[in-house]
Amino acid sequence: MKIHVNGIDYYVEIYGNGAPLVLLHGFSGDSSTWTEIIDQLKVDYKVICLDIIGHGKTESPKEVERYNIQKVAEDIKNILDKLGIDKTAMLGYSMGGRLALTFALLFPDRVSALILESASPGLETENERESRKISDEKLAKRILNEGIEKFVDYWESIPLFQSQVRLPREKREKIRNARLNNNPLGLANSLLGMGTGAQPSWWSSLSTIKIPVLMITGEWDTKFCRIAEQMSHSIKNCYWETILEAGHAIHVEQPEKFGKIVSEFLMKNKGGL
C-alpha cells in the first residue's frame, strides 16, 4: 500500500496481527530484503516493512534536504500515526539501523525495543564526517553519471559484501535485482541527505536510551563488531550477539539464526511491547 506523509508517497507492506515491529532496510535495498525472516516474525508480530525515501517503490524527490535523517524519522512517526500505532519495536539494518536509532532518540516514547543489525550511531568527529561526506558525494555523482547498473556492479564488489559471494546464485540475483530497481536520483540523494557523513553523531546520546537494545553483527564484519563493542559500553540495557559465518547482512546470509535471535529478544522483552 502507499501512505502519503509530508508530501511523499511511502510504500508500506504489513504482515501478521501481533505487537507491531517496523523493519528498515539498508542503502540500495528495499522491503523485499526481509522476505526470508517475515515468515518467522509474522506469527507473533504485526510486521511493518517500508521502502525508505529514495528506495524501492517510495518516491525519490529532487530536493536533497528532504532526505535529512531526522526528517525521514518524522515521516516514519507520521506513518505510524496513520496506522494508529502508538508504540512499536524497531529493527534496522545498516542505513536502516542508523534511521531506527535516530527515530528512537527523537521519539523515545514511540519505541518499545530496538534491534540494530550492523549499524552505527554515525561518525564521532567533524573531520570524519567531512571526509565521509566527500566520498559520499563522489559516489552520488558516479551513480548519476554512470547509471544504476555500473553502480550495482561496483557496490557488489566492495569488501563489505564479499561474504555474500557464498550465497546461492538465485539469492544473489534477487538482491541484485532489488538494487537495480532503485531510482538513481533516489540513491544519490539518499547518500547526500542521510549518509553517515551527513547525519548527526549520536555517540553522546547513546547513554540516554532506556529501552532494551539488541545489536547483531556478523563475525566477518570486523568493523561493525568494533562499533557494536564501543556502543555496548554506553547503552545501559544492551545485548550484543555476533553471528558466526556471516558478514554485514546477517538477515540475508543467516536468516534462520537471525530470525530466531530477533524473536527470542522480543519475547524476552515483551513487557515493553
ChimeraX attribute file (.defattr): number of C-alpha atoms within 10 A of each C-alpha:
attribute: neighborCount
match mode: 1-to-1
recipient: residues
	/A:1	10
	/A:2	13
	/A:3	15
	/A:4	14
	/A:5	15
	/A:6	13
	/A:7	10
	/A:8	16
	/A:9	16
	/A:10	25
	/A:11	21
	/A:12	17
	/A:13	13
	/A:14	16
	/A:15	17
	/A:16	16
	/A:17	12
	/A:18	14
	/A:19	17
	/A:20	24
	/A:21	27
	/A:22	21
	/A:23	23
	/A:24	28
	/A:25	26
	/A:26	23
	/A:27	19
	/A:28	26
	/A:29	25
	/A:30	26
	/A:31	22
	/A:32	17
	/A:33	21
	/A:34	17
	/A:35	13
	/A:36	15
	/A:37	19
	/A:38	22
	/A:39	14
	/A:40	17
	/A:41	19
	/A:42	19
	/A:43	13
	/A:44	17
	/A:45	20
	/A:46	19
	/A:47	25
	/A:48	22
	/A:49	24
	/A:50	27
	/A:51	22
	/A:52	31
	/A:53	25
	/A:54	27
	/A:55	29
	/A:56	25
	/A:57	21
	/A:58	23
	/A:59	18
	/A:60	26
	/A:61	16
	/A:62	12
	/A:63	11
	/A:64	17
	/A:65	14
	/A:66	21
	/A:67	25
	/A:68	20
	/A:69	25
	/A:70	17
	/A:71	16
	/A:72	20
	/A:73	21
	/A:74	18
	/A:75	21
	/A:76	20
	/A:77	20
	/A:78	17
	/A:79	19
	/A:80	18
	/A:81	12
	/A:82	12
	/A:83	11
	/A:84	9
	/A:85	14
	/A:86	13
	/A:87	21
	/A:88	22
	/A:89	26
	/A:90	27
	/A:91	25
	/A:92	23
	/A:93	26
	/A:94	20
	/A:95	28
	/A:96	23
	/A:97	26
	/A:98	27
	/A:99	30
	/A:100	29
	/A:101	28
	/A:102	23
	/A:103	24
	/A:104	22
	/A:105	19
	/A:106	14
	/A:107	14
	/A:108	17
	/A:109	12
	/A:110	18
	/A:111	23
	/A:112	24
	/A:113	25
	/A:114	27
	/A:115	26
	/A:116	26
	/A:117	30
	/A:118	28
	/A:119	26
	/A:120	24
	/A:121	22
	/A:122	21
	/A:123	19
	/A:124	14
	/A:125	10
	/A:126	12
	/A:127	11
	/A:128	13
	/A:129	20
	/A:130	15
	/A:131	11
	/A:132	17
	/A:133	20
	/A:134	13
	/A:135	15
	/A:136	22
	/A:137	17
	/A:138	14
	/A:139	17
	/A:140	21
	/A:141	17
	/A:142	16
	/A:143	21
	/A:144	17
	/A:145	12
	/A:146	11
	/A:147	15
	/A:148	20
	/A:149	16
	/A:150	13
	/A:151	20
	/A:152	16
	/A:153	12
	/A:154	10
	/A:155	15
	/A:156	17
	/A:157	13
	/A:158	9
	/A:159	12
	/A:160	16
	/A:161	14
	/A:162	13
	/A:163	16
	/A:164	22
	/A:165	11
	/A:166	9
	/A:167	13
	/A:168	10
	/A:169	10
	/A:170	9
	/A:171	13
	/A:172	15
	/A:173	12
	/A:174	13
	/A:175	18
	/A:176	18
	/A:177	14
	/A:178	17
	/A:179	24
	/A:180	20
	/A:181	16
	/A:182	20
	/A:183	22
	/A:184	26
	/A:185	22
	/A:186	27
	/A:187	25
	/A:188	24
	/A:189	28
	/A:190	28
	/A:191	27
	/A:192	26
	/A:193	23
	/A:194	24
	/A:195	24
	/A:196	23
	/A:197	26
	/A:198	21
	/A:199	21
	/A:200	19
	/A:201	18
	/A:202	17
	/A:203	16
	/A:204	10
	/A:205	12
	/A:206	17
	/A:207	15
	/A:208	12
	/A:209	18
	/A:210	16
	/A:211	20
	/A:212	21
	/A:213	26
	/A:214	22
	/A:215	25
	/A:216	27
	/A:217	28
	/A:218	24
	/A:219	18
	/A:220	18
	/A:221	22
	/A:222	14
	/A:223	14
	/A:224	21
	/A:225	22
	/A:226	12
	/A:227	16
	/A:228	25
	/A:229	13
	/A:230	13
	/A:231	19
	/A:232	19
	/A:233	11
	/A:234	16
	/A:235	19
	/A:236	16
	/A:237	13
	/A:238	18
	/A:239	15
	/A:240	18
	/A:241	16
	/A:242	18
	/A:243	19
	/A:244	13
	/A:245	13
	/A:246	19
	/A:247	26
	/A:248	28
	/A:249	23
	/A:250	26
	/A:251	22
	/A:252	21
	/A:253	21
	/A:254	19
	/A:255	18
	/A:256	14
	/A:257	15
	/A:258	19
	/A:259	19
	/A:260	14
	/A:261	16
	/A:262	19
	/A:263	16
	/A:264	11
	/A:265	18
	/A:266	25
	/A:267	13
	/A:268	11
	/A:269	15
	/A:270	13
	/A:271	9
	/A:272	15
	/A:273	16
